[in-house]
């Protein structure tokens, strides 16, 4: 089977959730099927500036074919139109214009899909939100799977996505919560689907602290849309009402200002496995995001035996806590303060939650289990796409 994975950005330097899932998926399926990644030359999703050279290369044993972005995103126009769409009624043409501004604008990628569709048995498109999927999937819909990484966010209610979620031959979901949301929103039960997600790789090595003082860790893009503004407020309130030496460490690329405070540290984006050192050394991992379809960060922390504190407003994150009994969730400032105090004051509880998290990840997100589930679903969709029905005599 020759499988093409289509994703807006790809590379070891790209740490977005969907993009990381795409890379891990490609690397773990390569021993079993012929995998090729079709992507752009962009590294940053805000500008889509061409960073990687066009053409073919190999990344961690996976063949990658890159196509240039014709023009970078006009961020000011995009933001203005986004505000217009969210403000109230609007024309469908404005939504199409929004997608054009969203990008990536990669006509060479779309030309390649048109010209080489027959060279691949199946296509897997990652994340619903970008033009690489919105335009690309429509060109090869009859042999495509959509991995939407969908959640209840404003953009998914745009009318232009109604057709997209009904086009593919199969849907790959990260969680039951994501599948239930998508099925209810788009009424696309006729499209085959499977809840699988990705596996979790964590190192098996002794724990070591990265700081002299205890700290809670946020790992990911430092962005208000990820709940970081709320996190700053809640953490500073915690510091104001306690004498705790606890620090907040944020590992990730900042796209919003980080408060200047002696107990808030932002070392920036950390590539490779060094992020696991920061996770292992933390008292807890905090994730304030309301919009998640899986959250590898949460699962990696659980796999390393670190308790998690997550937003109750995210059905997926709340679901991980309920199913694993390995973390706490909060809905407001008071609950955040109470949860942090509880976790800080009871080391035995932290250890119990950590052990439960390890067990949850081992049982549900071990790569051999995940890979076999993916291969089974790919075979099912492949049979559906390539089977022929004999005409009645």
Phi, psi and omega per residue, in radians:
X1 nan 2.280 3.085
X2 -1.828 2.047 -3.016
X3 -1.982 2.231 3.043
X4 -1.837 2.236 3.069
X5 -1.833 2.103 -3.105
X6 -1.889 2.127 -3.095
X7 -2.582 2.602 -2.989
X8 -1.189 -0.582 3.099
X9 -2.441 2.672 -3.132
X10 -2.750 2.340 3.079
X11 2.757 2.821 -3.137
X12 -1.177 -0.342 3.128
X13 -1.489 -0.168 -3.083
X14 -1.649 2.068 -3.009
X15 -2.027 0.338 3.060
X16 -1.168 2.742 -3.073
X17 -1.059 -0.948 -3.114
X18 -1.144 -0.686 -3.118
X19 -1.177 -0.664 3.086
X20 -1.174 -0.713 3.073
X21 -1.039 -0.765 -3.135
X22 -1.058 -0.740 -3.115
X23 -1.186 -0.770 3.132
X24 -1.136 -0.681 3.097
X25 -1.056 -0.838 -3.128
X26 -1.083 -0.792 -3.084
X27 -1.157 -0.629 -3.099
X28 -1.455 -0.367 3.098
X29 -1.560 -0.324 -3.080
X30 -0.949 -0.656 3.112
X31 -1.163 -0.241 -3.000
X32 -1.991 -0.512 3.100
X33 -2.379 2.862 3.136
X34 -1.454 1.862 -3.024
X35 -1.829 2.398 2.995
X36 -2.420 2.343 3.132
X37 -1.726 2.275 3.061
X38 -1.929 2.095 -3.017
X39 -2.654 -3.026 -3.135
X40 -1.787 3.114 3.076
X41 -1.545 0.072 -3.061
X42 -1.440 2.645 3.036
X43 -2.040 -0.496 -3.094
X44 -1.919 2.248 -3.056
X45 -1.395 -0.225 3.133
X46 -1.412 -0.712 -3.074
X47 -1.808 -0.468 -3.021
X48 1.044 0.428 3.106
X49 -1.076 2.411 3.125
X50 -1.252 2.057 3.138
X51 -2.017 -0.826 3.128
X52 -1.395 2.607 3.087
X53 -1.251 2.543 3.088
X54 -1.223 2.785 3.114
X55 1.863 -2.853 -3.036
X56 -1.675 2.528 3.001
X57 -2.708 2.975 3.100
X58 -2.008 2.230 -3.140
X59 -2.118 1.953 -3.135
X60 0.904 0.732 3.081
X61 1.460 0.053 -3.118
X62 -1.906 2.330 3.102
X63 -1.317 2.229 -3.091
X64 -2.176 2.292 3.102
X65 -2.034 2.054 -3.045
X66 -1.866 2.528 3.133
X67 -2.212 2.453 -3.090
X68 -1.245 2.619 2.981
X69 -1.499 2.245 -3.039
X70 -1.161 -0.736 3.122
X71 -2.601 2.551 -3.128
X72 -1.214 2.890 3.116
X73 -1.234 2.367 2.983
X74 -1.489 1.628 -2.980
X75 -1.096 -0.701 -3.116
X76 -1.110 -0.808 3.125
X77 -1.134 -0.719 -3.133
X78 -1.087 -0.803 -3.128
X79 -1.131 -0.708 3.137
X80 -1.104 -0.763 -3.141
X81 -1.209 -0.635 3.092
X82 -1.031 -0.779 3.109
X83 -1.102 -0.672 3.119
X84 -1.104 -0.750 -3.118
X85 -1.180 -0.623 -3.121
X86 -1.370 -0.277 -3.048
X87 -1.330 -0.458 -3.106
X88 2.882 -2.793 -3.094
X89 -0.993 2.551 -3.108
X90 -2.760 2.926 -3.125
X91 -1.451 2.680 3.092
X92 -1.080 -0.591 3.123
X93 -1.023 -0.618 3.116
X94 -1.153 -0.591 3.076
X95 -1.178 -0.683 3.080
X96 -1.117 -0.687 3.086
X97 -1.130 -0.658 3.103
X98 -1.071 -0.759 3.134
X99 -1.140 -0.670 3.102
X100 -1.083 -0.687 3.108
X101 -1.312 -0.537 3.105
X102 -1.056 -0.838 3.119
X103 1.296 -2.946 0.042
X104 -1.299 2.483 3.122
X105 -1.492 1.596 -3.026
X106 -2.238 1.261 -3.089
X107 -1.031 -0.536 3.134
X108 -1.136 -0.583 3.076
X109 -1.127 -0.774 -3.111
X110 -1.219 -0.646 3.064
X111 -1.081 -0.689 3.141
X112 -1.133 -0.728 3.123
X113 -1.073 -0.753 3.122
X114 -1.078 -0.792 -3.015
X115 -1.369 -0.409 -2.996
X116 -2.139 0.303 -3.138
X117 -0.908 -0.708 -3.070
X118 -1.239 -0.231 -3.109
X119 -1.384 -0.163 -3.077
X120 -2.169 2.545 3.113
X121 -1.438 -0.687 3.136
X122 -2.530 2.666 3.033
X123 -2.095 2.403 3.023
X124 -2.051 2.077 -3.138
X125 -1.777 2.231 -3.105
X126 -1.702 2.216 3.046
X127 1.166 2.348 -3.001
X128 -1.367 -0.282 -2.783
X129 -1.396 -0.340 -2.948
X130 -1.941 2.825 -3.096
X131 -1.099 -0.507 3.109
X132 -0.994 -0.596 3.068
X133 -1.561 -0.819 -3.046
X134 -1.038 -0.767 3.121
X135 -1.472 -0.819 -3.017
X136 -1.101 -0.762 -3.090
X137 -1.114 -0.628 -3.135
X138 -1.104 -0.408 -3.115
X139 -1.383 -0.444 -3.083
X140 -2.357 0.608 -2.999
X141 -1.021 -0.570 -3.045
X142 -1.169 -0.262 3.106
X143 -2.327 0.611 -3.060
X144 -2.055 2.624 2.943
X145 -2.044 2.492 3.089
X146 -1.907 2.179 3.004
X147 -1.857 1.587 -2.852
X148 -1.336 -0.393 -2.967
X149 0.758 0.918 -3.015
X150 -1.595 2.623 3.004
X151 -2.694 2.996 -3.042
X152 -1.348 1.535 3.127
X153 -2.274 2.833 -3.028
X154 -0.986 -0.668 -2.988
X155 -1.174 -0.515 -3.057
X156 -1.228 -0.200 3.110
X157 -1.556 -0.013 3.038
X158 -1.145 2.465 -3.062
X159 -1.094 -0.513 -3.054
X160 -1.126 -0.298 -3.139
X161 -1.501 -0.180 -3.135
X162 -1.022 -0.820 -3.138
X163 -1.175 -0.692 -3.079
X164 -0.991 -0.774 -3.061
X165 -1.324 -0.074 3.072
X166 -1.903 -0.030 -3.057
X167 -1.453 -0.729 -2.938
X168 -1.264 2.919 3.052
X169 -1.447 -0.292 -3.139
X170 -2.729 2.715 3.113
X171 -2.178 2.305 3.086
X172 -1.913 2.172 -3.082
X173 -1.977 2.622 3.097
X174 -1.475 -0.449 -3.046
X175 -2.716 2.820 3.060
X176 -1.086 -0.638 -3.139
X177 -1.105 -0.714 3.099
X178 -1.124 -0.782 -3.122
X179 -1.073 -0.773 -3.139
X180 -1.102 -0.712 3.131
X181 -1.125 -0.828 -3.110
X182 -1.124 -0.763 -3.137
X183 -1.087 -0.747 3.140
X184 -1.195 -0.716 -3.079
X185 -1.219 -0.726 -2.970
X186 -1.926 -0.091 3.092
X187 0.855 0.844 -3.066
X188 -1.964 0.759 -3.129
X189 -1.092 -0.318 3.127
X190 -1.261 -0.293 3.107
X191 -1.523 2.184 3.126
X192 -1.025 2.479 -3.130
X193 -2.573 2.752 3.133
X194 -2.605 2.326 3.031
X195 -1.527 1.990 -3.094
X196 -2.333 -0.994 -3.087
X197 1.329 -2.707 -3.132
X198 -2.219 2.896 3.090
X199 -1.468 3.023 -3.117
X200 -2.145 2.156 3.068
X201 -1.883 2.064 3.047
X202 -2.302 2.551 -3.116
X203 -1.290 2.618 3.060
X204 -1.823 1.639 -3.093
X205 -2.657 2.817 -3.097
X206 -1.093 2.558 3.105
X207 -1.297 2.449 3.037
X208 -2.484 2.509 -3.112
X209 -1.473 2.454 -3.140
X210 -1.604 -0.205 -3.139
X211 -2.361 2.775 3.067
X212 -1.240 -0.594 -3.140
X213 -1.645 2.712 3.058
X214 -1.172 2.645 -3.138
X215 -2.600 2.642 2.909
X216 -1.741 2.593 -3.002
X217 -2.064 2.341 2.885
X218 -1.939 2.255 -3.094
X219 -2.189 2.033 -3.136
X220 2.575 -3.041 3.132
X221 -1.156 2.272 -3.112
X222 -1.505 1.688 -2.915
X223 -2.551 2.472 3.115
X224 -1.085 -0.563 3.119
X225 -1.177 -0.287 3.073
X226 -1.649 0.105 3.116
X227 1.515 0.213 -3.050
X228 -1.217 -0.572 3.081
X229 -1.066 -0.781 3.089
X230 -1.112 -0.678 3.127
X231 -1.093 -0.775 3.119
X232 -1.032 -0.801 -3.134
X233 -1.054 -0.851 -3.084
X234 -1.144 -0.700 -3.134
X235 -1.166 -0.749 3.134
X236 -1.142 -0.589 3.046
X237 -1.148 -0.711 3.105
X238 -1.051 -0.781 3.130
X239 -1.128 -0.598 -3.094
X240 -1.238 -0.506 -3.056
X241 -1.820 0.002 3.098
X242 -2.271 2.921 3.037
X243 -1.814 0.352 -3.040
X244 -1.177 2.447 3.085
X245 -1.461 0.062 -3.088
X246 -0.986 2.390 3.075
X247 -1.951 2.784 3.025
X248 -1.920 2.116 3.112
X249 -1.964 2.269 3.132
X250 -2.036 1.961 3.133
X251 -1.827 1.934 -3.117
X252 2.783 3.027 -3.121
X253 -1.386 2.153 3.125
X254 -1.434 2.264 3.000
X255 -2.122 0.253 3.012
X256 -2.540 2.771 -3.139
X257 -1.124 2.447 3.067
X258 -1.765 2.244 -3.112
X259 -0.973 2.455 3.054
X260 -1.440 1.817 -3.084
X261 -2.635 2.429 -3.072
X262 -1.111 -0.343 -3.117
X263 -1.824 0.201 3.034
X264 -2.048 2.044 -3.074
X265 -2.073 2.369 3.135
X266 -2.312 1.517 -3.126
X267 -1.242 -0.107 3.112
X268 1.630 -2.983 3.141
X269 -1.264 2.342 3.140
X270 -2.112 2.076 -3.085
X271 -1.484 2.761 3.016
X272 1.283 -2.789 -3.016
X273 -1.386 -0.043 3.138
X274 -1.084 -0.451 3.129
X275 -1.076 -0.523 3.138
X276 -1.160 -0.537 3.072
X277 -1.083 -0.727 3.131
X278 -1.169 -0.683 3.128
X279 -1.147 -0.852 -3.097
X280 -1.071 -0.553 -3.100
X281 -1.461 -0.094 -3.058
X282 -1.454 2.605 2.993
X283 -1.202 -0.627 3.114
X284 -2.815 2.742 3.006
X285 -1.773 2.328 3.124
X286 -1.996 2.340 3.111
X287 -2.360 1.804 -3.082
X288 -1.517 0.010 -3.062
X289 -1.110 2.432 3.075
X290 -1.664 -0.195 -3.004
X291 -2.129 1.700 3.126
X292 -2.436 2.523 3.026
X293 -1.831 -0.316 3.084
X294 -2.629 -1.004 -3.077
X295 1.289 1.461 3.051
X296 -1.062 -0.610 -3.134
X297 -1.023 -0.799 3.127
X298 -1.086 -0.782 -3.120
X299 -1.190 -0.633 3.091
X300 -1.134 -0.723 3.102
X301 -1.085 -0.783 3.094
X302 -1.050 -0.754 3.138
X303 -1.088 -0.446 3.112
X304 -1.611 0.025 3.099
X305 1.419 0.421 3.137
X306 -1.830 2.198 3.123
X307 -1.151 2.684 -3.091
X308 -2.098 2.620 3.044
X309 -2.238 2.034 -2.956
X310 -2.273 2.920 3.124
X311 -1.267 2.276 3.072
X312 -1.234 -0.250 -3.113
X313 -1.398 -0.126 3.068
X314 -1.729 1.952 3.128
X315 -1.015 -0.624 -3.117
X316 -1.191 -0.835 -3.125
X317 -1.153 -0.741 3.082
X318 -1.068 -0.686 3.117
X319 -1.093 -0.726 3.084
X320 -1.012 -0.757 -3.113
X321 -1.153 -0.745 -3.109
X322 -1.188 -0.727 -3.095
X323 -1.280 -0.588 -3.074
X324 -1.625 -0.420 -2.980
X325 0.936 0.677 -3.052
X326 -2.106 0.204 -3.119
X327 -2.875 3.032 3.130
X328 -2.072 2.742 3.060
X329 -2.312 2.685 -3.068
X330 -2.346 2.604 -3.122
X331 -1.949 -0.217 -3.097
X332 -2.750 3.141 -3.086
X333 -1.047 -0.796 -3.093
X334 -1.060 -0.720 3.133
X335 -1.217 -0.599 3.065
X336 -1.064 -0.876 -3.124
X337 -1.058 -0.754 -3.120
X338 -1.139 -0.693 -3.123
X339 -1.173 -0.743 -3.140
X340 -1.137 -0.757 3.102
X341 -1.038 -0.744 -3.139
X342 -1.102 -0.821 -3.111
X343 -1.191 -0.656 -3.141
X344 -1.219 -0.570 -3.031
X345 -1.525 -0.161 -3.063
X346 -2.299 1.480 3.106
X347 -0.990 -0.600 3.139
X348 -1.128 -0.647 3.098
X349 -1.157 -0.758 3.103
X350 -1.013 -0.743 -3.137
X351 -1.141 -0.714 3.127
X352 -1.110 -0.811 3.120
X353 -1.073 -0.693 3.126
X354 -1.084 -0.752 3.128
X355 -1.148 -0.690 3.085
X356 -1.114 -0.676 3.130
X357 -1.103 -0.763 3.110
X358 -1.013 -0.789 -3.121
X359 -1.122 -0.711 3.135
X360 -1.066 -0.770 -3.130
X361 -1.216 -0.748 3.141
X362 -1.062 -0.662 -3.080
X363 -1.382 -0.506 -2.978
X364 -2.020 -0.351 -2.999
X365 -2.306 0.416 3.019
X366 -1.236 2.366 -3.031
X367 -1.027 -0.708 3.122
X368 -1.012 -0.668 3.104
X369 -1.167 -0.794 -3.090
X370 -1.135 -0.770 -3.116
X371 -1.076 -0.775 -3.132
X372 -1.106 -0.656 3.087
X373 -1.116 -0.735 3.115
X374 -1.121 -0.802 -3.130
X375 -1.071 -0.681 3.126
X376 -1.102 -0.754 -3.128
X377 -1.238 -0.665 3.088
X378 -1.062 -0.731 3.114
X379 -1.096 -0.685 3.135
X380 -1.112 -0.824 -3.135
X381 -1.195 -0.695 3.104
X382 -1.004 -0.794 3.131
X383 -1.076 -0.672 3.123
X384 -1.153 -0.709 -3.088
X385 -1.265 -0.749 -2.945
X386 -1.776 0.004 3.093
X387 -1.313 2.649 3.079
X388 -2.106 2.428 -3.137
X389 -1.787 2.135 -3.117
X390 -1.154 2.385 3.108
X391 -1.214 2.493 3.129
X392 -1.109 2.464 -3.104
X393 -1.451 nan nan
